[in-house]
Amino acid sequence: MASHLKVHYFQHIAGEGFGSCYTHLKRLNAEISATEFFALPVDSALDIEALPQIDEVDLLIVMGGTMSVNDEANFPWLKMEKRWLRRYLAMGKPAIGLCLGGQLIANALGAAVSRNPVQELGWHEVRKVSHVPPDYFQLPEQFNVMQWHSESFEIPKGAVHLAENDACRNQMYQIGKNVLGFQFHPETTPESLQLFLEDEEELALFQGPYVQSVEQLQRANKNKFIQGNQILNQAIDYVLQQTAAQRRAV
């Protein structure tokens, strides 16, 4: 009998689970586990041994969060999380980072994460970068997805830039054939968006030309979420297939 796909995710804020990809992962017969950093005491530095054994993780998904990757003083576990990520990525295993998760992977590999010139919150167009190599992850030429960020990542050294828009140049990158980092939120569902919209303190921090109102966001019909959800499912399939192909080639 084939072994189950062991998927682990890093969760940084309460209420932000897997979103749309949970159903897809269950179709892949995945066993899902999580590290809930938000549940740790604020002053907890977290021993790296408390995180999962790397050889027990077949796919890592690093979720978003309201904190900055640079705020290790207030969230001391960030330092240990990045240290674990470096070990995991060095093993050539598949990973997907979503918003803060994409920033964490980039930062763990030495790329800067800093304030974006403008904030993005809401549904915005993103476009595929020209001249992406044909054997890399292929995005639609243009697509509309949920954005919710104040900071953005630099493209890690050796990575390929995949997507951009007018508000934020670095929307997605690929490292090797098995790691994808997103600045946007392809995992968003109507239910997860509603949870985000209940955080009035977080919403009050956003303003500018690329910030949509709560009323605009609440009017979004279910079809609005489909394209991002499909891109994320395709990204999961891609990193798993590419990792498996690399192993067969060894």
PADREN-261867 format. One record per atom (N, C-alpha, C): residue number from 1; residue in one letter; atom name; x, y, z. Coordinates in steps of 0.1 Angstrom, whole numbers, always signed. Example, Ala and Ser with C-alpha at 12.3 -4.5 7.8 and 13.67 -1.06 7.14 Angstrom:
   k r  a  east north    up
   1 A  N  +132   -57   +78
   1 A CA  +123   -45   +78
   1 A  C  +132   -33   +78
   2 S  N  +128   -22   +71
   2 S CA  +137   -11   +71
   2 S  C  +129    +0   +79
This chain:
   k r  a  east north    up
   1 M  N    +9   -12    +0
   1 M CA    +0    +0    +0
   1 M  C    +9   +13    +0
   2 A  N    +6   +22    -9
   2 A CA   +14   +34    -9
   2 A  C   +12   +42    +4
   3 S  N   +23   +49    +8
   3 S CA   +23   +56   +20
   3 S  C   +16   +69   +18
   4 H  N   +10   +75   +29
   4 H CA    +3   +87   +27
   4 H  C   +12   +99   +25
   5 L  N    +8  +109   +18
   5 L CA   +15  +121   +16
   5 L  C   +14  +129   +29
   6 K  N   +26  +132   +35
   6 K CA   +26  +139   +48
   6 K  C   +28  +154   +46
   7 V  N   +17  +162   +48
   7 V CA   +18  +176   +46
   7 V  C   +18  +183   +59
   8 H  N   +27  +192   +61
   8 H CA   +28  +200   +73
   8 H  C   +26  +215   +70
   9 Y  N   +19  +222   +78
   9 Y CA   +18  +236   +76
   9 Y  C   +22  +244   +88
  10 F  N   +28  +256   +86
  10 F CA   +31  +265   +96
  10 F  C   +20  +276   +97
  11 Q  N   +14  +277  +108
  11 Q CA    +3  +287  +110
  11 Q  C    +7  +298  +119
  12 H  N    +5  +310  +116
  12 H CA   +10  +322  +124
  12 H  C    +0  +330  +131
  13 I  N   -13  +329  +126
  13 I CA   -24  +336  +133
  13 I  C   -35  +327  +134
  14 A  N   -43  +328  +145
  14 A CA   -55  +320  +147
  14 A  C   -65  +322  +135
  15 G  N   -72  +311  +132
  15 G CA   -82  +312  +122
  15 G  C   -77  +311  +107
  16 E  N   -64  +311  +105
  16 E CA   -59  +310   +91
  16 E  C   -54  +296   +89
  17 G  N   -63  +287   +86
  17 G CA   -59  +273   +82
  17 G  C   -55  +272   +68
  18 F  N   -57  +261   +62
  18 F CA   -53  +258   +48
  18 F  C   -61  +265   +38
  19 G  N   -73  +270   +41
  19 G CA   -81  +277   +31
  19 G  C   -85  +267   +21
  20 S  N   -85  +271    +8
  20 S CA   -90  +263    -3
  20 S  C   -83  +250    -6
  21 C  N   -70  +249    -2
  21 C CA   -63  +237    -7
  21 C  C   -65  +225    +3
  22 Y  N   -72  +227   +13
  22 Y CA   -75  +215   +22
  22 Y  C   -82  +204   +14
  23 T  N   -92  +208    +7
  23 T CA  -100  +198    -1
  23 T  C   -91  +191   -11
  24 H  N   -83  +199   -18
  24 H CA   -74  +193   -28
  24 H  C   -64  +183   -21
  25 L  N   -58  +187   -10
  25 L CA   -49  +178    -3
  25 L  C   -56  +165    +2
  26 K  N   -68  +166    +6
  26 K CA   -75  +154   +10
  26 K  C   -78  +145    -2
  27 R  N   -80  +151   -14
  27 R CA   -81  +143   -26
  27 R  C   -68  +135   -29
  28 L  N   -57  +141   -24
  28 L CA   -44  +135   -26
  28 L  C   -41  +125   -15
  29 N  N   -51  +122    -6
  29 N CA   -49  +113    +5
  29 N  C   -38  +117   +15
  30 A  N   -38  +130   +17
  30 A CA   -27  +136   +26
  30 A  C   -31  +134   +40
  31 E  N   -20  +132   +48
  31 E CA   -21  +133   +63
  31 E  C   -16  +147   +66
  32 I  N   -24  +155   +73
  32 I CA   -21  +169   +75
  32 I  C   -18  +172   +90
  33 S  N    -7  +179   +93
  33 S CA    -3  +183  +106
  33 S  C    +1  +197  +106
  34 A  N    +2  +203  +118
  34 A CA    +5  +218  +118
  34 A  C   +13  +221  +130
  35 T  N   +21  +232  +128
  35 T CA   +27  +239  +139
  35 T  C   +20  +253  +141
  36 E  N   +14  +255  +152
  36 E CA    +6  +267  +155
  36 E  C   +15  +277  +163
  37 F  N   +22  +285  +156
  37 F CA   +31  +295  +163
  37 F  C   +23  +305  +171
  38 F  N   +11  +308  +167
  38 F CA    +4  +318  +174
  38 F  C    -1  +314  +188
  39 A  N    +0  +301  +190
  39 A CA    -5  +295  +203
  39 A  C    +7  +295  +213
  40 L  N   +19  +298  +209
  40 L CA   +31  +298  +218
  40 L  C   +30  +311  +226
  41 P  N   +36  +310  +238
  41 P CA   +38  +322  +247
  41 P  C   +46  +332  +239
  42 V  N   +42  +345  +241
  42 V CA   +49  +356  +233
  42 V  C   +64  +356  +235
  43 D  N   +68  +352  +247
  43 D CA   +83  +353  +249
  43 D  C   +90  +339  +246
  44 S  N   +83  +330  +239
  44 S CA   +88  +317  +236
  44 S  C   +98  +318  +225
  45 A  N  +110  +313  +226
  45 A CA  +120  +313  +215
  45 A  C  +119  +300  +207
  46 L  N  +112  +290  +213
  46 L CA  +110  +277  +207
  46 L  C  +123  +270  +203
  47 D  N  +124  +258  +209
  47 D CA  +135  +250  +205
  47 D  C  +133  +243  +192
  48 I  N  +143  +242  +183
  48 I CA  +141  +237  +170
  48 I  C  +136  +222  +171
  49 E  N  +139  +215  +181
  49 E CA  +135  +201  +183
  49 E  C  +120  +200  +184
  50 A  N  +113  +211  +188
  50 A CA   +99  +211  +189
  50 A  C   +92  +211  +175
  51 L  N   +99  +215  +165
  51 L CA   +94  +215  +152
  51 L  C   +95  +201  +146
  52 P  N   +87  +198  +135
  52 P CA   +87  +184  +130
  52 P  C  +100  +179  +125
  53 Q  N  +103  +166  +125
  53 Q CA  +115  +161  +118
  53 Q  C  +113  +163  +103
  54 I  N  +124  +168   +97
  54 I CA  +123  +171   +83
  54 I  C  +120  +159   +74
  55 D  N  +125  +148   +78
  55 D CA  +123  +136   +70
  55 D  C  +109  +130   +71
  56 E  N  +101  +136   +80
  56 E CA   +87  +133   +82
  56 E  C   +77  +142   +75
  57 V  N   +82  +151   +67
  57 V CA   +74  +161   +60
  57 V  C   +77  +159   +45
  58 D  N   +66  +156   +37
  58 D CA   +67  +155   +23
  58 D  C   +64  +168   +15
  59 L  N   +56  +177   +22
  59 L CA   +53  +190   +16
  59 L  C   +50  +199   +27
  60 L  N   +57  +211   +27
  60 L CA   +55  +221   +37
  60 L  C   +47  +233   +30
  61 I  N   +37  +238   +37
  61 I CA   +30  +250   +33
  61 I  C   +31  +260   +45
  62 V  N   +37  +272   +42
  62 V CA   +39  +282   +51
  62 V  C   +29  +293   +49
  63 M  N   +20  +295   +59
  63 M CA    +9  +304   +58
  63 M  C   +12  +318   +60
  64 G  N    +2  +327   +59
  64 G CA    +4  +341   +61
  64 G  C    +3  +345   +76
  65 G  N    +3  +358   +78
  65 G CA    +2  +363   +92
  65 G  C    +3  +379   +92
  66 T  N    +0  +385  +103
  66 T CA    +0  +399  +104
  66 T  C   +13  +405  +109
  67 M  N   +22  +397  +114
  67 M CA   +35  +402  +118
  67 M  C   +45  +403  +107
  68 S  N   +56  +410  +109
  68 S CA   +67  +411  +100
  68 S  C   +77  +400  +102
  69 V  N   +83  +396   +91
  69 V CA   +94  +386   +93
  69 V  C  +106  +392  +100
  70 N  N  +106  +405  +100
  70 N CA  +118  +412  +107
  70 N  C  +115  +414  +122
  71 D  N  +103  +410  +127
  71 D CA  +100  +414  +141
  71 D  C  +103  +402  +150
  72 E  N  +116  +398  +150
  72 E CA  +120  +387  +159
  72 E  C  +120  +391  +174
  73 A  N  +121  +404  +177
  73 A CA  +120  +409  +191
  73 A  C  +107  +406  +197
  74 N  N   +96  +408  +190
  74 N CA   +83  +405  +195
  74 N  C   +78  +391  +193
  75 F  N   +84  +384  +183
  75 F CA   +80  +371  +180
  75 F  C   +93  +362  +178
  76 P  N   +99  +359  +190
  76 P CA  +112  +352  +189
  76 P  C  +112  +339  +182
  77 W  N  +101  +333  +181
  77 W CA  +100  +320  +173
  77 W  C  +103  +322  +158
  78 L  N  +102  +334  +153
  78 L CA  +105  +336  +139
  78 L  C  +120  +332  +136
  79 K  N  +129  +335  +145
  79 K CA  +143  +331  +142
  79 K  C  +145  +316  +141
  80 M  N  +138  +309  +149
  80 M CA  +139  +294  +149
  80 M  C  +131  +289  +137
  81 E  N  +120  +295  +133
  81 E CA  +113  +290  +121
  81 E  C  +122  +292  +109
  82 K  N  +128  +303  +108
  82 K CA  +137  +305   +96
  82 K  C  +149  +296   +96
  83 R  N  +154  +293  +107
  83 R CA  +165  +283  +108
  83 R  C  +160  +269  +104
  84 W  N  +148  +265  +108
  84 W CA  +143  +252  +104
  84 W  C  +140  +252   +88
  85 L  N  +135  +264   +83
  85 L CA  +133  +265   +69
  85 L  C  +145  +263   +61
  86 R  N  +156  +268   +65
  86 R CA  +169  +267   +58
  86 R  C  +173  +252   +58
  87 R  N  +171  +245   +69
  87 R CA  +174  +231   +69
  87 R  C  +165  +223   +59
  88 Y  N  +153  +226   +60
  88 Y CA  +143  +219   +51
  88 Y  C  +146  +221   +36
  89 L  N  +148  +234   +33
  89 L CA  +150  +237   +19
  89 L  C  +163  +232   +14
  90 A  N  +173  +231   +22
  90 A CA  +186  +225   +19
  90 A  C  +185  +210   +15
  91 M  N  +174  +204   +19
  91 M CA  +172  +189   +16
  91 M  C  +165  +188    +3
  92 G  N  +162  +199    -4
  92 G CA  +155  +198   -17
  92 G  C  +141  +193   -17
  93 K  N  +134  +196    -6
  93 K CA  +120  +192    -4
  93 K  C  +110  +202    -9
  94 P  N   +98  +199   -12
  94 P CA   +89  +208   -18
  94 P  C   +83  +217    -7
  95 A  N   +81  +230   -11
  95 A CA   +75  +240    -1
  95 A  C   +68  +250    -9
  96 I  N   +57  +256    -3
  96 I CA   +49  +267    -8
  96 I  C   +48  +277    +3
  97 G  N   +51  +290    +0
  97 G CA   +49  +300   +10
  97 G  C   +38  +310    +5
  98 L  N   +29  +314   +14
  98 L CA   +18  +322   +10
  98 L  C   +19  +335   +18
  99 C  N   +21  +346   +11
  99 C CA   +22  +360   +17
  99 C  C   +33  +360   +27
 100 L  N   +30  +361   +40
 100 L CA   +41  +361   +50
 100 L  C   +49  +348   +48
 101 G  N   +43  +337   +44
 101 G CA   +51  +325   +42
 101 G  C   +61  +326   +30
 102 G  N   +57  +333   +20
 102 G CA   +66  +336    +9
 102 G  C   +77  +345   +13
 103 Q  N   +74  +355   +22
 103 Q CA   +84  +363   +27
 103 Q  C   +94  +356   +36
 104 L  N   +89  +347   +44
 104 L CA   +97  +339   +54
 104 L  C  +107  +330   +46
 105 I  N  +102  +323   +36
 105 I CA  +112  +315   +28
 105 I  C  +122  +324   +22
 106 A  N  +118  +335   +16
 106 A CA  +128  +344    +9
 106 A  C  +138  +349   +20
 107 N  N  +133  +353   +31
 107 N CA  +142  +359   +41
 107 N  C  +151  +349   +48
 108 A  N  +146  +336   +49
 108 A CA  +154  +326   +54
 108 A  C  +166  +323   +45
 109 L  N  +165  +326   +32
 109 L CA  +175  +324   +23
 109 L  C  +183  +336   +20
 110 G  N  +181  +347   +28
 110 G CA  +190  +358   +27
 110 G  C  +184  +370   +19
 111 A  N  +172  +369   +14
 111 A CA  +166  +380    +7
 111 A  C  +159  +390   +17
 112 A  N  +160  +403   +13
 112 A CA  +154  +413   +22
 112 A  C  +138  +413   +21
 113 V  N  +132  +416   +32
 113 V CA  +117  +418   +32
 113 V  C  +116  +432   +38
 114 S  N  +109  +441   +31
 114 S CA  +107  +455   +36
 114 S  C   +94  +460   +32
 115 R  N   +91  +472   +37
 115 R CA   +78  +479   +34
 115 R  C   +77  +481   +19
 116 N  N   +66  +477   +13
 116 N CA   +63  +479    -1
 116 N  C   +59  +494    -3
 117 P  N   +62  +500   -14
 117 P CA   +58  +514   -16
 117 P  C   +43  +517   -13
 118 V  N   +34  +508   -16
 118 V CA   +20  +510   -13
 118 V  C   +15  +497    -7
 119 Q  N    +4  +498    +1
 119 Q CA    -2  +486    +7
 119 Q  C   -12  +481    -3
 120 E  N   -14  +468    -3
 120 E CA   -24  +461   -11
 120 E  C   -34  +454    -2
 121 L  N   -47  +456    -4
 121 L CA   -57  +449    +3
 121 L  C   -69  +448    -6
 122 G  N   -73  +436   -11
 122 G CA   -84  +434   -19
 122 G  C   -81  +427   -32
 123 W  N   -90  +427   -42
 123 W CA   -88  +419   -54
 123 W  C   -81  +428   -64
 124 H  N   -69  +423   -69
 124 H CA   -61  +430   -78
 124 H  C   -55  +421   -89
 125 E  N   -53  +427  -100
 125 E CA   -48  +420  -112
 125 E  C   -33  +418  -109
 126 V  N   -28  +406  -113
 126 V CA   -14  +402  -113
 126 V  C   -11  +396  -127
 127 R  N    +1  +399  -132
 127 R CA    +4  +394  -145
 127 R  C   +17  +385  -144
 128 K  N   +17  +376  -153
 128 K CA   +29  +367  -155
 128 K  C   +41  +375  -160
 129 V  N   +53  +373  -155
 129 V CA   +65  +380  -160
 129 V  C   +69  +374  -173
 130 S  N   +74  +383  -182
 130 S CA   +78  +378  -195
 130 S  C   +90  +369  -194
 131 H  N   +92  +360  -203
 131 H CA  +104  +351  -204
 131 H  C  +106  +342  -193
 132 V  N   +95  +337  -187
 132 V CA   +97  +326  -177
 132 V  C  +101  +313  -184
 133 P  N  +111  +306  -180
 133 P CA  +115  +294  -187
 133 P  C  +103  +284  -188
 134 P  N  +102  +277  -200
 134 P CA   +91  +269  -202
 134 P  C   +89  +257  -192
 135 D  N  +100  +253  -186
 135 D CA   +99  +242  -176
 135 D  C   +97  +246  -162
 136 Y  N   +94  +259  -160
 136 Y CA   +91  +265  -147
 136 Y  C   +75  +266  -146
 137 F  N   +71  +268  -134
 137 F CA   +56  +269  -131
 137 F  C   +50  +280  -140
 138 Q  N   +40  +276  -147
 138 Q CA   +33  +285  -157
 138 Q  C   +20  +291  -151
 139 L  N   +20  +304  -151
 139 L CA    +8  +311  -146
 139 L  C    +0  +316  -158
 140 P  N   -13  +320  -156
 140 P CA   -20  +327  -167
 140 P  C   -13  +340  -170
 141 E  N   -15  +345  -182
 141 E CA    -9  +358  -185
 141 E  C   -13  +369  -176
 142 Q  N   -26  +368  -171
 142 Q CA   -31  +378  -162
 142 Q  C   -42  +372  -153
 143 F  N   -42  +375  -141
 143 F CA   -52  +369  -132
 143 F  C   -56  +378  -120
 144 N  N   -67  +376  -114
 144 N CA   -72  +385  -104
 144 N  C   -72  +377   -90
 145 V  N   -65  +382   -80
 145 V CA   -64  +374   -68
 145 V  C   -65  +384   -56
 146 M  N   -66  +377   -44
 146 M CA   -67  +385   -32
 146 M  C   -53  +389   -27
 147 Q  N   -52  +402   -23
 147 Q CA   -40  +407   -18
 147 Q  C   -42  +412    -4
 148 W  N   -32  +411    +5
 148 W CA   -34  +416   +19
 148 W  C   -20  +417   +25
 149 H  N   -13  +428   +21
 149 H CA    +1  +429   +26
 149 H  C    +6  +444   +26
 150 S  N   +15  +447   +35
 150 S CA   +22  +460   +36
 150 S  C   +36  +458   +32
 151 E  N   +42  +447   +34
 151 E CA   +56  +444   +31
 151 E  C   +57  +435   +18
 152 S  N   +69  +434   +13
 152 S CA   +71  +425    +2
 152 S  C   +86  +420    +2
 153 F  N   +88  +409    -5
 153 F CA  +101  +402    -5
 153 F  C  +109  +407   -17
 154 E  N  +122  +406   -16
 154 E CA  +131  +406   -27
 154 E  C  +132  +392   -33
 155 I  N  +134  +390   -46
 155 I CA  +136  +377   -51
 155 I  C  +148  +371   -46
 156 P  N  +148  +359   -40
 156 P CA  +160  +353   -34
 156 P  C  +170  +350   -45
 157 K  N  +183  +350   -41
 157 K CA  +194  +348   -51
 157 K  C  +192  +334   -57
 158 G  N  +192  +333   -70
 158 G CA  +191  +321   -77
 158 G  C  +177  +317   -81
 159 A  N  +167  +325   -75
 159 A CA  +153  +322   -78
 159 A  C  +149  +328   -91
 160 V  N  +137  +324   -97
 160 V CA  +132  +329  -109
 160 V  C  +119  +337  -105
 161 H  N  +119  +350  -110
 161 H CA  +107  +359  -108
 161 H  C   +96  +354  -117
 162 L  N   +84  +352  -111
 162 L CA   +73  +347  -119
 162 L  C   +62  +356  -122
 163 A  N   +59  +366  -112
 163 A CA   +47  +374  -114
 163 A  C   +49  +388  -108
 164 E  N   +41  +398  -112
 164 E CA   +43  +411  -108
 164 E  C   +29  +419  -110
 165 N  N   +28  +431  -104
 165 N CA   +17  +440  -108
 165 N  C   +22  +454  -105
 166 D  N   +13  +464  -108
 166 D CA   +17  +478  -107
 166 D  C   +20  +482   -92
 167 A  N   +13  +475   -83
 167 A CA   +15  +479   -69
 167 A  C   +27  +473   -62
 168 C  N   +31  +461   -67
 168 C CA   +41  +453   -60
 168 C  C   +49  +445   -71
 169 R  N   +61  +448   -73
 169 R CA   +68  +442   -84
 169 R  C   +70  +427   -82
 170 N  N   +73  +423   -70
 170 N CA   +76  +409   -67
 170 N  C   +64  +402   -61
 171 Q  N   +56  +395   -70
 171 Q CA   +44  +389   -65
 171 Q  C   +46  +374   -64
 172 M  N   +56  +368   -71
 172 M CA   +58  +353   -70
 172 M  C   +72  +350   -75
 173 Y  N   +78  +339   -69
 173 Y CA   +91  +335   -73
 173 Y  C   +91  +319   -72
 174 Q  N  +101  +314   -79
 174 Q CA  +103  +299   -78
 174 Q  C  +118  +297   -76
 175 I  N  +121  +287   -67
 175 I CA  +134  +283   -63
 175 I  C  +136  +269   -68
 176 G  N  +145  +266   -77
 176 G CA  +147  +253   -82
 176 G  C  +134  +249   -89
 177 K  N  +130  +237   -87
 177 K CA  +118  +232   -93
 177 K  C  +107  +228   -82
 178 N  N  +111  +231   -70
 178 N CA  +102  +225   -59
 178 N  C   +98  +235   -48
 179 V  N  +101  +248   -50
 179 V CA   +97  +258   -40
 179 V  C   +90  +270   -48
 180 L  N   +78  +274   -43
 180 L CA   +71  +285   -49
 180 L  C   +67  +295   -37
 181 G  N   +70  +307   -39
 181 G CA   +67  +317   -29
 181 G  C   +57  +327   -35
 182 F  N   +46  +330   -29
 182 F CA   +35  +339   -33
 182 F  C   +35  +351   -24
 183 Q  N   +33  +363   -30
 183 Q CA   +30  +375   -22
 183 Q  C   +15  +376   -20
 184 F  N    +7  +371   -29
 184 F CA    -7  +372   -28
 184 F  C   -13  +360   -20
 185 H  N   -26  +360   -19
 185 H CA   -33  +349   -12
 185 H  C   -42  +341   -21
 186 P  N   -36  +331   -28
 186 P CA   -45  +322   -36
 186 P  C   -54  +313   -29
 187 E  N   -51  +311   -16
 187 E CA   -59  +301    -8
 187 E  C   -72  +307    -2
 188 T  N   -74  +320    -5
 188 T CA   -86  +326    +1
 188 T  C   -99  +320    -3
 189 T  N  -108  +318    +7
 189 T CA  -122  +313    +4
 189 T  C  -131  +324   +10
 190 P  N  -144  +323    +7
 190 P CA  -153  +333   +13
 190 P  C  -153  +332   +28
 191 E  N  -151  +320   +33
 191 E CA  -151  +318   +48
 191 E  C  -139  +325   +54
 192 S  N  -127  +322   +48
 192 S CA  -115  +328   +54
 192 S  C  -114  +343   +52
 193 L  N  -119  +348   +41
 193 L CA  -120  +362   +39
 193 L  C  -128  +369   +50
 194 Q  N  -140  +363   +53
 194 Q CA  -148  +368   +64
 194 Q  C  -141  +369   +77
 195 L  N  -133  +359   +80
 195 L CA  -125  +359   +93
 195 L  C  -115  +371   +92
 196 F  N  -109  +373   +81
 196 F CA   -99  +384   +80
 196 F  C  -106  +397   +82
 197 L  N  -119  +398   +77
 197 L CA  -126  +411   +78
 197 L  C  -131  +414   +92
 198 E  N  -131  +404  +101
 198 E CA  -135  +407  +114
 198 E  C  -124  +413  +123
 199 D  N  -112  +414  +117
 199 D CA  -100  +420  +125
 199 D  C  -100  +435  +122
 200 E  N  -107  +442  +129
 200 E CA  -109  +457  +127
 200 E  C   -95  +464  +129
 201 E  N   -88  +460  +139
 201 E CA   -75  +466  +142
 201 E  C   -65  +465  +130
 202 E  N   -65  +453  +124
 202 E CA   -57  +451  +112
 202 E  C   -61  +459  +100
 203 L  N   -75  +459   +98
 203 L CA   -80  +467   +87
 203 L  C   -77  +482   +88
 204 A  N   -77  +487  +100
 204 A CA   -74  +501  +102
 204 A  C   -60  +505   +98
 205 L  N   -51  +496   +97
 205 L CA   -37  +499   +94
 205 L  C   -35  +501   +79
 206 F  N   -46  +498   +71
 206 F CA   -44  +498   +56
 206 F  C   -51  +510   +50
 207 Q  N   -44  +517   +41
 207 Q CA   -50  +528   +34
 207 Q  C   -42  +530   +21
 208 G  N   -48  +537   +11
 208 G CA   -41  +540    -1
 208 G  C   -49  +536   -13
 209 P  N   -43  +538   -25
 209 P CA   -51  +536   -38
 209 P  C   -53  +521   -41
 210 Y  N   -46  +512   -34
 210 Y CA   -48  +498   -37
 210 Y  C   -54  +490   -26
 211 V  N   -62  +498   -17
 211 V CA   -69  +492    -6
 211 V  C   -84  +494    -8
 212 Q  N   -91  +483    -9
 212 Q CA  -105  +483   -11
 212 Q  C  -113  +483    +2
 213 S  N  -125  +488    +2
 213 S CA  -132  +489   +14
 213 S  C  -138  +475   +18
 214 V  N  -142  +474   +31
 214 V CA  -148  +462   +36
 214 V  C  -161  +459   +28
 215 E  N  -168  +469   +24
 215 E CA  -181  +468   +17
 215 E  C  -178  +461    +3
 216 Q  N  -167  +466    -4
 216 Q CA  -163  +460   -17
 216 Q  C  -159  +446   -15
 217 L  N  -152  +443    -5
 217 L CA  -147  +429    -3
 217 L  C  -159  +420    +1
 218 Q  N  -168  +424    +8
 218 Q CA  -180  +416   +12
 218 Q  C  -189  +413    +0
 219 R  N  -188  +421   -10
 219 R CA  -197  +419   -22
 219 R  C  -192  +409   -31
 220 A  N  -180  +404   -29
 220 A CA  -173  +395   -39
 220 A  C  -181  +382   -39
 221 N  N  -185  +377   -51
 221 N CA  -192  +365   -52
 221 N  C  -182  +353   -53
 222 K  N  -188  +341   -51
 222 K CA  -179  +330   -50
 222 K  C  -170  +327   -62
 223 N  N  -174  +331   -74
 223 N CA  -166  +329   -86
 223 N  C  -153  +337   -85
 224 K  N  -153  +348   -77
 224 K CA  -141  +356   -76
 224 K  C  -129  +348   -70
 225 F  N  -132  +338   -62
 225 F CA  -121  +330   -55
 225 F  C  -115  +319   -63
 226 I  N  -122  +315   -74
 226 I CA  -119  +303   -81
 226 I  C  -105  +303   -87
 227 Q  N  -102  +314   -94
 227 Q CA   -89  +314  -102
 227 Q  C   -77  +312   -92
 228 G  N   -77  +319   -81
 228 G CA   -66  +318   -72
 228 G  C   -65  +304   -66
 229 N  N   -77  +299   -62
 229 N CA   -77  +285   -57
 229 N  C   -71  +275   -67
 230 Q  N   -75  +276   -79
 230 Q CA   -70  +267   -90
 230 Q  C   -55  +269   -91
 231 I  N   -50  +281   -91
 231 I CA   -35  +283   -92
 231 I  C   -28  +276   -80
 232 L  N   -33  +277   -68
 232 L CA   -27  +271   -57
 232 L  C   -27  +255   -58
 233 N  N   -38  +250   -62
 233 N CA   -39  +235   -64
 233 N  C   -29  +231   -75
 234 Q  N   -27  +238   -86
 234 Q CA   -18  +235   -96
 234 Q  C    -3  +236   -91
 235 A  N    -1  +246   -82
 235 A CA   +12  +248   -76
 235 A  C   +16  +236   -67
 236 I  N    +6  +231   -60
 236 I CA    +9  +220   -51
 236 I  C   +12  +208   -60
 237 D  N    +5  +205   -70
 237 D CA    +7  +194   -79
 237 D  C   +21  +195   -86
 238 Y  N   +24  +208   -89
 238 Y CA   +37  +210   -96
 238 Y  C   +49  +207   -87
 239 V  N   +49  +212   -75
 239 V CA   +61  +210   -67
 239 V  C   +62  +195   -63
 240 L  N   +51  +189   -61
 240 L CA   +52  +174   -58
 240 L  C   +57  +166   -70
 241 Q  N   +52  +169   -81
 241 Q CA   +56  +162   -93
 241 Q  C   +71  +164   -97
 242 Q  N   +75  +177   -95
 242 Q CA   +89  +180   -98
 242 Q  C   +99  +174   -88
 243 T  N   +95  +173   -76
 243 T CA  +103  +167   -65
 243 T  C  +104  +152   -68
 244 A  N   +93  +146   -72
 244 A CA   +93  +131   -75
 244 A  C  +102  +129   -87
 245 A  N  +101  +137   -97
 245 A CA  +109  +135  -109
 245 A  C  +124  +136  -106
 246 Q  N  +127  +146   -97
 246 Q CA  +141  +147   -94
 246 Q  C  +147  +135   -86
 247 R  N  +138  +130   -78
 247 R CA  +142  +118   -70
 247 R  C  +145  +106   -79
 248 R  N  +136  +105   -89
 248 R CA  +137   +93   -99
 248 R  C  +150   +95  -107
 249 A  N  +154  +107  -109
 249 A CA  +166  +110  -118
 249 A  C  +179  +107  -111
 250 V  N  +178  +107   -97
 250 V CA  +191  +104   -90
 250 V  C  +195   +90   -91
